[in-house]
Amino acid sequence: MLRVFAAANDKYPEDAFKAKSDADAIKSLYGKTAEPSDKSSWTRPEIAENGTVVPISVSTTLADVTSISFLVSENPNALAASYKIPAGTLPSVANRLKMAKTSNVTAIVEAGGKLYSATTEVKVTVGGCGG
């Protein structure tokens, strides 16, 4: 079992999780913008029958990955999840996201000091954020 512990100086990115837009969340979390990349592969449904639990995973071939984050554009708060990837760890993350409605989902991969993004649309038939 892999156990990851936060460093004593790690601070919960509260402002990033409160951000309403993708751009604001990325700026708050990373302080820079991302460039589109095709170096990540997605596993996700094209149509999610229930927005309460939308399975999604991302893996990448980029080297020196230090974090992977998921953003859902149409949710009340854009940042859905953010993971620090320890050195030597396989850069692959899976989660079940809550989605209010059909939306673009963006994965941000931080690798080698740069940000890379990949975006895909996931259609939701029943919203998971009270919709």
N, C-alpha and C positions, 0 to 999 in steps of 0.2 A: 504494500500500500504506500503510495506517495503522500507524504505529509509536507505541506508548505506552511511555513510560519512567517508572519509579517515581521519585518525589522522594526526595532523600537522607534525609528524615526519615520516610519510609514504613517501617513495620515489618510484617513478615509476621505475620498474626493467628493465631499458633500455638494459643493457648487456644481460639479460636473453632473451629478445625478439629479440635480434640481433644474438643469437647463432645459428649456422648452424646444430648442432647435438642435439639429445635428451639429451645425457649425459652432454654436455656443458651447455645446458639450465637448466637442473635440478641442476647441480653444482652451476651455477650462481644464481639461484633463491633460492635454499634451503641450499647449502653448504654441502650436504650429498647425499648419494645414497638411492634408494628406494628398498624395497623388494616386490616381487610379492604377491598379495593377492586376494582372492576370495570373499572378503567382500563388493565388489561394484557390482552394477548391471547396465548394459548398455541398452540403447535404441538407436539404430543406424541402418541405412540400410546396408545390406550386399553388395548391389550394388547401388552406387549413379549415377543416370543418368547425373547429372550435378555437377561438383566439385565446382561450385561457391557457392552453398548453400547446405551443407550436414548437416542435422539435427542430433544432438547427445545429449544425456543426460546421466548423471551418478548420482546415489544415493548410499549411503553407510550405513551400519549398525555399522560402527566403532564409538566409543565414542570420544568426545572431538575433533571433526574435526575443524581445523583452516583454511584450504585452500584446494581448488581443482583446478587443472590445466589440460589443454589439450595440448598434443604435437602431431604433425603430422610429422613423420619421413622424408618423401620425399618432404616436402615443402622447399622452399628456406631458411626459418627461421623456426626452429622446434616448438618453443612455439607459440601456437595459441591463448590461453586464460588462464588467471589465476585469481581466485577469492578468496578473503578473506572471511571466513565464521564466522560471529560474534557468540559469545557464545549464546546458546539457540536457534540457527537457525537450521532448518531442513537441513541436509547436502545433498542437491540435487541441481544440476546445469544443465541447458540446454542451448544450443547454436547452431548456424548454422555456421559451419566451412567452410573455403575456402580450397580446396585441389587441389594441382597441378596435382596429378595422384594417382593411386592405392597406398595405403600406410598403414603402421601400425599406428593406433591412440592409444595413451597412455593417460590414466587418472592417475594423481598423486594425492593422497589424503594424506594430512598431518593431523595426528591425534595423540594426546598424545605425541607429540614431535618426532614421527617417520614418515617415508614416506612409503606409500604403493602404488603399481602400478598395473594396469590392462591394458592389451594390446589386441587389436583386429584389424584385417585387414578390411579395407573398400575399395572395388573395385570402381574405378571411370571410367566412360566411356568417359566423356568430361571434361578435366582439367579446373580448375577455376583460376589458377595462370598464365594465358597467354599461357597455353598448349592446 
